[in-house]
Amino acid sequence: MMVGKEKAKAVIVGGSIAGISTAHALISAGWDVILIEKTSAPPTGSPTGAGLGLDPLSQQIIQSWLPLPHFLHNTTLPLTIDQNQATDSEKKISKTLTRDECFNFRAAHWADLHGLLYNALPPSVFLWGHLFLSFHVVDFKGSITTKVKVLKTGEVINIVGDLLVAADGCLSSVRQKYLPDFKLRYSGYCAWRGVLDFSKIADSDTITGIRKAYPELGKCLYFDLGSGTHAVFYELLNKKLNWIWYVNQPEPQVKGTSVTMKVSGDMIEKMYQEAEKVWIPELVKVMRETKEPFLNFIYDSDPLKKIYWDSVVLVGDAAHPTTPHCLRSTNMSILDASVLGKCLEKWGVEKLESALEEYESIRLPVTSKQVLHARWLGRIKQGLVLPQRDPFNPKSATPDECQELLQRNTPFFQ
Ligand SMILES: Cc1cc2nc3c(=O)[nH]c(=O)nc-3n(C[C@H](O)[C@H](O)[C@H](O)COP(=O)(O)OP(=O)(O)OC[C@H]3O[C@@H](n4cnc5c(N)ncnc54)[C@H](O)[C@@H]3O)c2cc1C
């Protein structure tokens, strides 16, 4: 509890985008923050992660957290066009299905965005190499004790705070305490992903060819729809191309708790061979020249009924695991953090329950609709069975059906 002039203190579990955003928002709200992350050190450079799209509101919020707002523009590229096109696998030609030229997103590399947010916080906020183990709530108005393992030494320490924020991702172990039966839902498909660094091959045939086939790279978010499959393609800052290819397949027997799978050389070669059957040669060339493509199995969950209990609150993927089709994951995390900060600032630690109740009442209806819309859009784009209608076929879809593909139809789209 806050005594005299002592600040309220939040313990945040998870140092990815949701955790780091929450640290910003809570510090802005006048709270002390300590962030626990099991990774041994802050991620550096671009091997970590791939591309993501930031919506206008997230851009505005991030800028408010940075020492100089233009840092964000210097780290991202514009995505001013949202385009869906159909690729004919046999003829290897594409036709435009929809085009929205008022799309106001920006493209970032995960590691660049993470670095930007991280460098704008005091290093003393972070406990790297610390694994969250468990917590104990004393009472609603009282403190919360978090047990944490220092991975380097094996020592277990207690950290006390007024609020515990679970920013520990879609497999959240904090959430587990309140929802022991919670399960993720497999979408029916996985995503091959990669980032081609073309800084040393900018004049190569691969890059000339891809720029000819996708002339608006650098400002366009391309969705390519094939038969029962789709790919996403856009440029990132510093001469990088980001691609994602969704492939329908049964749920894998993933060992451990990760939804990202290690891939063998054989799996990658098989993926290239399949890509040759579906995509234009220019795109396959980009895939082939990408170092270390990786595989994500796509999961989400039915919307949760609650996202806070006692003095424990969920943010980011812990609060709403989602499929990526509406570019919401990162944006929802940033918005969660910002709204939580505003609610805590408004009500103060003395009225923590009112703050958390208001946070939930603002965020839960929005994120629930967005998660379900993303699920539905993914099923459309993958040509999967939909309730009370035929699967979407990009070759024969009517203009009205094609309109459904647009990002701007996402509920609460800004
Ligand atoms: C390394 C990394 C790279 C990513 N790259 C991309 C990308 O390129 N494009 C994209 O769209 N999305 C990417 N994501 C996912 C993206 O960050 C999230 O989907 C979204 O931003 C919501 O993030 P989150 O912070 O809620 O969850 P996550 O990003 O899943 O982060 C959860 C964090 O909690 C930590 N954690 C979990 N359990 C514990 C524990 N017991 N103790 C301590 N720490 C714990 C994890 O190590 C992780 O850092 C990436 C995530 C990570 C972790």
The ligand as an ORCA input file, in Angstrom:
! r2SCAN-3c Opt
* xyz 0 1
  C      10.804    -12.494    -29.077
  C       9.472    -12.152    -29.675
  C       9.387    -11.776    -31.025
  C       8.149    -11.445    -31.594
  N       8.099    -11.054    -32.892
  C       6.919    -10.669    -33.450
  C       6.839    -10.179    -34.777
  O       7.821    -10.106    -35.452
  N       5.644     -9.803    -35.285
  C       4.497     -9.857    -34.546
  O       3.426     -9.481    -35.025
  N       4.534    -10.328    -33.272
  C       5.710    -10.733    -32.720
  N       5.754    -11.194    -31.431
  C       4.498    -11.315    -30.707
  C       4.015     -9.982    -30.231
  O       4.954     -9.356    -29.377
  C       2.755    -10.212    -29.505
  O       1.841    -10.985    -30.225
  C       2.001     -8.951    -29.152
  O       2.761     -7.790    -29.265
  C       1.550     -9.082    -27.727
  O       2.678     -9.270    -26.977
  P       2.710     -9.669    -25.472
  O       3.746     -8.793    -24.882
  O       1.344     -9.690    -24.891
  O       3.145    -11.201    -25.493
  P       4.549    -11.897    -25.970
  O       5.095    -11.070    -27.055
  O       4.215    -13.284    -26.192
  O       5.467    -11.706    -24.697
  C       5.348    -12.390    -23.491
  C       6.632    -12.184    -22.718
  O       6.496    -12.731    -21.422
  C       7.678    -13.434    -21.102
  N       7.318    -14.462    -20.131
  C       6.410    -15.469    -20.300
  N       6.335    -16.211    -19.194
  C       7.196    -15.669    -18.293
  C       7.556    -16.003    -16.951
  N       7.022    -17.055    -16.309
  N       8.490    -15.231    -16.322
  C       9.050    -14.173    -16.952
  N       8.744    -13.811    -18.220
  C       7.823    -14.548    -18.885
  C       8.151    -14.005    -22.433
  O       9.515    -14.348    -22.420
  C       7.834    -12.848    -23.374
  O       8.887    -11.931    -23.466
  C       6.964    -11.544    -30.820
  C       7.052    -11.932    -29.469
  C       8.288    -12.228    -28.891
  C       8.358    -12.617    -27.426
*
